[in-house]
Amino acid sequence: MKLSKAFPWLAAAVALAGVVFAMLPQGKVRGFAIHRYASLPVLEGGRVKPLDSVARNSLLVIRSQQSFRYEGRAISADEWLLDLLFRPQVADQQPVFVINDPDVLGLIGLKQTPDRYFSFDTLGPHLQDIQDQAMAAQSVDPKERTRFQTAVTNLYERVYLYYKLRNTMQLAGTQGLAFELQTLGTPEAAQRQADLAKLAQFRPLPPLPGQRPDAWESVGEALQKAAAGGTMHPDLPLFAQAGTAYASGDAQAFNSVTRQLESRFEAERPGAVREAGHEALFNRTEPFYLGMVIYVCALLALFISWMWKSEILQPTAFALLVAGAIVHTTGLAFRIVLQGRPPVTNLYSSAVFVGWGAVILGIVLERLYRKGFGTAVAAAAGFASLIVAQHLATDGDTMEMMRAVLDSNFWLATHVVTITIGYSGTFLAGALAIGWTFWRWIRGLSGAGDDPETGRALMDMTYGVICFALFFSFVGTVLGGIWADQSWGRFWGWDPKENGALMIVLWNAIILHARWAGYIRERGLMAMAIFGNIITSFSWFGVNLLGVGLHSYGFTTNGFTALMIFIATQVVMLGLCLFPPPMRGPGPRKA
């Protein structure tokens, strides 16, 4: 087989092999089988998940990362959480709190430096000041808070999460869970048990045979029940032994107790163990992060192909795009199975799905036209949407329990998925228009002149995608009205989110009618498609920033700055699109 045919798919195979490698469990850390302990199921936030998810989500909220470096080596979220649970004196020295606001730094007596990360020990002497300022800020309407009030409230919430995790398995500063079992029933133990029950962030003790599936217990609750004469939960001594072994550095004992816990969970709650194991595998693989990396590689290969070896690198870019789409699709399917829900349940999953839809449409366009533009816009859209999703993941658990009004798999699979496909199509049309703008300016500045065939192909792509987006946006909006009629007793209420959906439908319809009537030609079509990005971004994200309406549940109230930056970039692109580039060389200039 010729190199030009074999190399592209070999590159794609290497990319997929890297994903398979990421699925392998990590080795022991300091001799401890931390990954096995972190795969144990717990109940947190109303759902059963592996301890690994608790660790990753918590560290994301506190530090905006899932790992960090400390004393010359990488600390994973799982190791950090085990330190926090059983060696708080070690965890308290680790710089996990990210602070950017200069006024908050001034509150804790620190100057602004390039180092943005601080330990709990550093914050310790100023916790009362942080709490007082946060309590004062919380009495102010979130939309009217100053930058400092927002920042100090955010810091307080992260410190409180840290404090709750620190006191979930055993109270920090005491002799540990084993000591609680030894002193069970003594008067001085009652207050410690009450504190453990009150502060617990998650429940690690599974329901006993005959109990309800949601009857998980926290350590404090189990201790209180045993102290009152009830049955001691059989897993409680094992967790105490694991904590003692980890705190003392006895890796062999820790690994042995972890195996015993695994055996007990598999015998009593095999379903919970299976689901937790699958979620831990999903977390470890990080398919959306790896998909984002592959999309970047596809873009780089395509850019290089425009200057060198296009006959090999352009097919390679497409093959990498397909590999990224496979990883993206697999991750999306994995989330569907884990949640037992359709692919779009919150803003995070909508970002993942919008990018996926744009990538699939881009692959279809590339197969139809084979000019590289489909690959470029698809890879760029996939990368950009997954970057947005990465940012949204810092809010915590992305598989949280559904609110009652959203708890309908039928409507999530019809209205939400359909209208999100409409978002994908509108954004892809805008991306194609931006690609056309850059292509036109590059050809103009380089003196290459016009290329009517390529310009026509790009216009046909954009026009076709707008037709696609209009259909799904319209159908999704109608389905949303039917759902609203069933849930709230009215088809349409001029809610901000409903208005946003209508704006997308109307704008796409205006573009098509303007083209049909001859009011716009190639440049006008592209300019209106770019403006469609502004409308869609405001309808998708912007209306959530208003904090009003029946559709404000489950969404972030932050991101105004990011939205404004995106809109500003689209305004710049719109200007470049509307104004013809300076032409060099003998190439004819198109009016």
N, C-alpha and C positions, 0 to 999 in steps of 0.2 A: 504493500500500500504506500502511496506517495506520502511524503512528510506533510504536505499541505493538507491532506485529508486526515491523517492519523494524529498529528500534534494537537489540534483543537480538543478532540475528545479525550486525549491523554491528559491534557491540562485539567479538564473537567473531572476526570477520574481521580486525579491527585487531590483536587479540592474536596471531593466527596470522601476520599480516604481520610483526609484530615478531620472531617466531621465524625467519622466512625471512631477514629482514635480518641476524640474528645469524649466519647461515650464511656470509655474505660474508667473504672473507679480509680481514684487516686490511691497512692501507696500510704503506708502508715506514716504518721507524723510523730517524731520522737518515740517511735515504737507503739503509739496508740492507734488503734483502728477507728479513727474519728469518723470516717465516712460511714461505717456501719452503725455507730451510735446515732449519727445524724439522720439515718434513714428510718429510725423508729417513729411511728405515728404519734401525734399529739393532737389535741383539739384546741384550735385558736381561731378567733374571729368567726365562730359559728360553723367551721368546717374542719374535717380531719385532714391533716397535712403532715409531711415529714418534718422533723425538727430542723432539717436542712433549709426548708422554706422559711421557717421562723427566723433562722439565723441570717439568711440572705436578705429577706425583706427588711428586717430590723436594721442591719448594717447599711442597707441602701437608704433608709430613712435618716439614720443618724449621720452617716459619712458620705452618702451619695455614691458609694462604691461597694462592691461585694468582696473586696479583699484590700489589704494594705501591707506596706512594708514596715517592719519594726525590728530594730536591732539586727539589721542586715539580712533579714529573710522575709519571705512573703507569709502573711498570716491570712488564712482563709476565714470566711464567715463562720464556718463550723467550729474551727479552733477558737476563734474569738468568743463565740457564744459559750463554749465549754469553759473557757477561762472565766467568763463573766458569771457563770452558774456556780462553779466549784473553786475557782481561784480568783476571786474578785480583787484581791490585792495586786495581782498581776494585770488583770484587765484594766484596773483603774489608772495604770500608768501608760496605757497605750493611747496614742493620739487618734481618737475616732470622731471627735466632734469638729465639724467644719464650721468656721465662723468667718464671714466675709464683711459684715457690717462694722465700720470703724467705731460707731457709737456703742455697739455691744462690746467690742473689744475694750473700749474705754471703761465700760461698766465693770469689767473684771480686771481692770488695771493693766491692760496689755496694749502695746503699740502695734500699729499695722505693719506687718512684715510679709515677705513672700510666703512664709509658712502659715497656712490657714487651718492647720489641724491641731487640736488640743485635747489633753487627757481629762478624765473625770477628776483626777487629783488637782489639776490646774483650776478647774471650775469650782471645786469643793468649797473653798473659803467664801465664794461669792454666790452660793446657791440661794440664800435668802434674798439677796438683792435681785437676782434673776427672777425669782418667784414673785416678789413684790411688783416689779415692773411689768411682768407678764399678766398678773391679776389686774393691774390698772389698765393695761392695753386691751384685755378681753372685755372690759366694760364699754369699749368703743366699737361702733359698727365697723366690721371688717373693711368696708369700702371707704371708710373715713380715717383709717389708721395711718400714721406716718410710717416712713420706711423703718425707723428704729422700732416702733411698736410691733410692726409685722415681724421683724427679725428677732426680737426678744421673745415674742410669743412662740415663734417657730423653735427657737433654742430651748425654751422651757418644755415644750412638748417632746422634744427629742431627749432631753435630760430625764423627763418623767418616764418615758419608755425604757431608757437604760436602767433607771432605778427599779422599775417593775421586773425587768428581766433578771436583774441582780438579786432580787428577793423572791424568785419563783420557786426554786428547788430547796433553798435554805436561806435563812437570813444572813446577810453579809455581816461580818463581825462576830458571828457565833462560831461554835465548834463544828457546825455542819449538821447534815440531816441525820447521820448516825447518832449524834448527841441528842437530837430531838426524840429519837426512838428510845434512847436509854432513859430519858427524863420524862417519858410520857406519863401523864397523870399527876405530875407535880404542879403546885399552884403557879410557880413562876413560868411554867411552859405554856400556860393557857394564853397569855398575851402574845407570845411568839407565834403560836398556832393561828390566832386571829389575824395577826399581821400577814402571815404567809397566805392565808385564805383571801385577804383583802387585796394584796399586791400582785397575786399571781397573774402573769401575762398569758400563760397557756396551761392546759391540763394534760399531764403526761400519763395519768393512770386510767387505763381503759375500763369500760363497763365489765362487771363480772357476769358470769352466766346467769341468764334470767332477767338482767336489767335492760332498760331501754338502750338503743344504740347510741343515743346522745348523752348517756349518763356518765360521761368522763368526769374525773375528779382531779382537783388540784392537790398538791402535797398538803397544804394547810387544811383543806376540807377532810382529807383522809385521816390526818392526825387528830383533828377534832372529833371525828366519828369514833376512832379507836379509843380516844381518851374518855369518851362518853359511854364506853362499854360495848361499842359495836365491834364488828369483825375488822381486824387489821387487813388492809388491802395486801394481797400476797406479793405484789410487785414493789411495794414501798421499800422493804429491806434491800431489794436488789438495786434500786436506784440509790439508796444510801451507800451501799458497798461500791457502786460505780463512782460516786462522788468522792468517797474517801480515797479510792485507788487513784483517781485522776489528780486529786490535790496532793497526794504524797509522791506522785511520779511512778507508781507501780503499774507499768503498761501491761504486764502479763495478767495481773488481777483484773484490770479494767477490761481487757479484751475478753477474758473468761466470763465476766458478769454480763458484758454486752451480748455474748452468744446466748447466755441463759435468758436474757430479756427477749431476744429475737425468737427463741423457741417458745416462750410463753405467749408472746403476741401471735405467733403463727398458729398456735394451737387454739387460742381463745378468740382472736379477731383476725382471721386470715384475709378477709376482704380489706380491712384497714391497712394491713401490712402490704398487700399487693398494690393498693392505690398509692400508699406513701412511697413504695419502691419505684413505681412508675414516675411519680412526680420528682423524686430525687434524681432519677435518670434524666428527665427533661431539664431539670435545673443544671445538672452537670454538663450536659451537651451544649446548652445555650444556643439553640438553633437560630434564633433571630440575630444574635450577635455575629455568629459565624456566617449567616446569610448576608449580613451587611458587609462583612469583610470580602466575601466572594464578589458581591456587586461592585465594590471598589476595584477589585482586580480586573473585572470585566471592563470597567470604564478606562482603567489605565491601559489595558491591552488595545482597546479601541482607539484611544488618543494616539498611542504609538503607531498604530496601523495607518494613520493619516499621513505619517512621515516616512514609514519604513515597513517593508514586507507586508503590505496590505493583504496579499493573497493568502497569507498564513494567519496573521494576527486578527484580521476582522472575523474570520470564522472562529478563532479562539475566543474572542470576546463574546460571541454569541453562545458558544459552548459553555463558557463560564456563567453567562446569564442564565442558561438553562439549569446549570448545577445549582446556582443560587436559588432559582425558583423551586427546584426540588427540595432543597433544605427548608426554604420558607414555607412551602406547602406542607412538608412533613411536620414542622413545628406547629403550624396552624391546626392540622389534623390531630396532633397530640394534645393540644389544648382543648379541642372539642371533646375528645375522649375523656380527658381528666375532669373537665367540668360537667360533662353530660349536657352541654348547652351548645346552641349554634355559635358560629365563630365570633359574633359581635355582641358583647355584653356590657362593655364600658368604653371609656374614651381610649384607654390603652389598646384594647383589642380592635377598636375601629381603626386606629393608626396602622396596626399590623395588617388588617384586612384591606384597607385602602391601598397600601403599598403592594400587597399581593395582587390585587385586581389590576393595578397599573402594569405590573410586571407581566402578567399573563397576556394582557392586551398588547403590550409592546412586543412580546414574542410572536404573537400572531401577525402584527404589522411587519415585523422583520422578515418573517417567512413569506409574506406577500410581496414586499417591495425589495428586500435584499440590498439596501443602501447604507446600512449601519445606523440610521437614525432611530429605528425601532429599538435597537440594542442600547443606544445612548440614553434615550429618554426613559426606557424601562429600568435600566440599571441605576440611573440617577434618582428616579422616583422611588425605587425599592430602598435604596440607601437612605434617602431623605426621610421617608416614612418610618423606617426602623430607628433612625436617630431620634425622631420625635417620640417613638414608643419607648426608647431607652430613657429619655428624660421623664416621661410620664410614669415609668416604673418606680421612680424614687418616692412616689406617694405611698408605697407600701404594697400589700398583697394585690396582685392584678387578677386573681381568681376569687375575689371576695364574694360573699353571699349576695344574691340578688335582692333588691327591694321588692316589696309585694307587688307593686304595679307593673314591674318588669318581669315578674315570674311567670312567663308564658313562652315556652319553647316555640309554639306555633308562630306567634307574632315576632319573636326574635329572629326566626328563620325566614320570615316573609318580609315584613316591613323594614326591619333594621338592616338585614342583609341586602335587600334590594336597593334601599336608598344609599347605603354605603357603596355599593357598586356604582351608583350614579356619581358619588363623590370621586371615585377612582377614575371614571371616564372623564369627568370635567377637569380634574387635575392633569390627567395624561394629555388632554387636548392643549391645556396651557403649557405643559412641558414641551410638546411638539412645536408650539408657536415660539417658545423661547429658543429651542434648537434652530428653528428656521431663522430667527433674528441673528443668532451668533453666526450661523452659516453664511448669511447674506453679508454681514459686516466683515467676516474673515475673507470672503471672496473679493469684496470691494477693496479692502486695504491691501490685499496681496496682488491686486491687478488681474485676478483670474477671470473677471467678467461674470456675466450671467450664465446660469445653467437652467434654462427653462424646464427641462425634463425633470430635474431633481426638485425644483420649486413646485412644479405641478404635483409631483408625487407627495411632497410634504403637505400641500394644501388638501389633497384628497384624503390623506391619513387623518388630518385634523378634522376635516368635515365629517368623515365617517365616524370618528370617535365622538364628536359632538352629538350626532344622531343617536349613537348608542347611549350616551350619558343622558340625553333628554328622555329617552324611553324609560330607563330605569329610575331616573329621578321622579318622573311623573307617576309611574306605577307605585313607587315607594311612598310618595306623598299621599296618594289615594288610600293605600293600605294603612298608612298611619292615621288617616282620618277615621277609617273604619274601626281601628283599635281604640282610638280616642272616644268614639261613640260608645263602644262597649264598656270602656273603663270609667269615663267621666260623663257620659250621657250627652255629649255633643260632638259633632263631626269636625267642627272648626271653631277655634276660639281666639284666633289672632295672637296665639302664644309666640314668644320670640323664636323658638325653635321651628314652629310651624311657618312663621313668616320667612325664616331663613331657607327652609326647603322650597317654599314657593318662589323665592328670589332666584334660586338655582334653575328651577324649571322655566321660569319666565325668561331668564337671560339666555339660556340655551335655545329657547324657542325664538327669541329676538335675533340671535345670530343666524339661525337657519333661514328665517324669513327675510332678513336683510340680504343674505346671499341669493336666495331665490329671486328676489325683486331686483337684483342688480345694484343695490345701494352700496355694497362693498365688494371689493375684489380680493386679491390675494393678501395684500398688506392689511386691509381692514378686517378680514377674517381672523388673521393672526393676532391683531391688536385686541379684538374682542375676546378671543380665546384666553389671552393673557389676563385680561380684566376678569375673566371667569374665575381665575385663581383667587383673586381678592374676594369676590363674592362667596366662593365656596369656603375659603378659610374663615371668613367672618361667620358664615352660617354654621360651620362645623364647630369652631372653637369660640368665636367671638361672642355669640349669644350666651354662652355659659359664663362669661365674665360679668354679665349683667346681674347674676345672682337672683333673678326673678323668673317666674313662669313655672309651669308644671313639669317642664323638661330639665330642670336644673339639678335633679338628683344624680348622685353618683359621678359628678364631674368636677373637675378642678376649678377653683376660682382664681387661680394664678395664671401667669403667662401673658399678661397684657403687653409687656415689653417685647417678648418674643414674637407675638402676633404683629405688633407695629413694625418690627424690623422686617418681618416677612413681607408685609404689605408695601413697605418702602422699597424693597428689592423688586417687587413686581411693578411698581410705578416706574422705576428706572428701566426695567425691561420694556415696559410699554413705550417709554420715550425712545429707546433705541429702535423699537419696532416701527414707530411712526415716522422717524426721520431717516432718510436715505443715507447710507454710509458714503464717505468720500471715495471716489473711484480712482484707481491708479492704473496706468498702463492703457493699452489700446482697446480693452474690452468695452462693448457698448453698454451704455447706462440705460436702465429700464425706468420708465416713468412710474 
